[in-house]
Amino acid sequence: MNFSPVNTTAGIATFSNCTAVSEPLFRVNPGVPSTEALAQASVLMDCINRLTLIGGVDDEGGAPVWAAHYLGEQVKALIDDVGMGLRDGRGANETD
């Protein structure tokens, strides 16, 4: 038996609801190492910070703010899914 210390995403969290019944368009893929998912979340958060700064000084402010909103949904899904993977112990008891 091989124990892996790497926890992974659960593949449960969704984002970008696109219909009147709030059906999700995207889902976080299961099995992504949590460290990589959180690194991606960090990159997306940096983009959000930059976009909201631009949107805050832009007279019209529309596009950067909406882009930040959708990126924020992705970050939330990544972090939620990593949390679910940690709670479920994904990766901690994988066997080879």
C-alpha positions in Angstrom: 0.0 0.0 0.0 1.3 3.4 -1.0 0.2 6.5 1.1 0.2 9.8 -0.7 0.4 13.0 1.3 -1.1 15.0 -1.5 -4.7 15.9 -1.1 -6.7 16.5 -4.3 -9.8 18.4 -5.5 -13.1 16.6 -5.0 -14.6 17.6 -8.3 -17.9 18.7 -6.7 -17.8 22.5 -6.8 -19.4 24.3 -9.8 -19.5 27.8 -11.1 -21.0 30.0 -13.9 -24.7 29.2 -13.5 -26.2 29.8 -16.9 -29.9 29.0 -17.0 -33.1 30.2 -15.3 -32.8 27.1 -13.1 -29.2 27.9 -12.1 -27.7 24.9 -13.9 -23.9 25.1 -13.6 -21.9 25.4 -16.8 -18.5 24.4 -15.3 -17.1 22.1 -12.6 -13.7 21.8 -10.9 -12.1 18.6 -12.1 -11.5 15.9 -9.5 -8.0 14.7 -8.7 -6.1 17.9 -9.1 -3.4 18.3 -6.4 -4.7 20.8 -3.8 -1.4 22.8 -4.0 -1.8 23.3 -7.7 -5.5 24.3 -7.4 -4.7 26.8 -4.7 -1.8 28.2 -6.8 -4.3 28.7 -9.6 -6.7 30.4 -7.2 -3.9 32.8 -6.2 -3.2 33.7 -9.8 -6.9 34.3 -10.4 -7.1 36.5 -7.3 -4.2 38.6 -8.5 -6.1 39.1 -11.8 -9.3 40.1 -9.8 -7.4 42.6 -7.7 -5.9 44.2 -10.9 -9.3 44.3 -12.7 -11.1 45.8 -9.8 -8.5 48.5 -9.5 -8.9 49.3 -13.2 -12.7 49.2 -12.9 -12.6 51.5 -9.9 -10.8 54.3 -11.8 -12.5 53.7 -15.1 -15.4 56.0 -15.8 -17.5 53.3 -17.3 -16.1 50.4 -15.2 -18.2 47.7 -16.8 -16.0 45.1 -18.5 -13.2 44.9 -15.8 -15.7 44.6 -13.0 -17.7 41.8 -14.8 -14.5 40.0 -15.6 -13.5 40.1 -12.0 -16.9 38.8 -11.0 -16.6 35.7 -13.1 -13.0 35.1 -12.1 -14.2 35.4 -8.5 -16.7 32.6 -9.1 -13.9 30.4 -10.3 -11.7 31.1 -7.3 -14.5 30.4 -4.9 -15.2 27.0 -6.7 -11.5 26.1 -6.5 -11.2 26.9 -2.8 -14.5 25.2 -1.9 -13.5 22.1 -3.9 -10.0 21.9 -2.2 -11.8 22.2 1.1 -14.2 19.3 0.2 -11.2 17.2 -0.9 -9.4 17.9 2.4 -12.6 17.1 4.4 -13.1 13.9 2.4 -9.4 12.9 2.8 -8.9 12.7 -1.0 -5.4 11.5 -1.7 -4.5 10.7 1.9 -5.3 7.1 1.6 -4.7 6.4 -2.1 -3.3 2.9 -2.8 -1.0 1.9 -5.6 
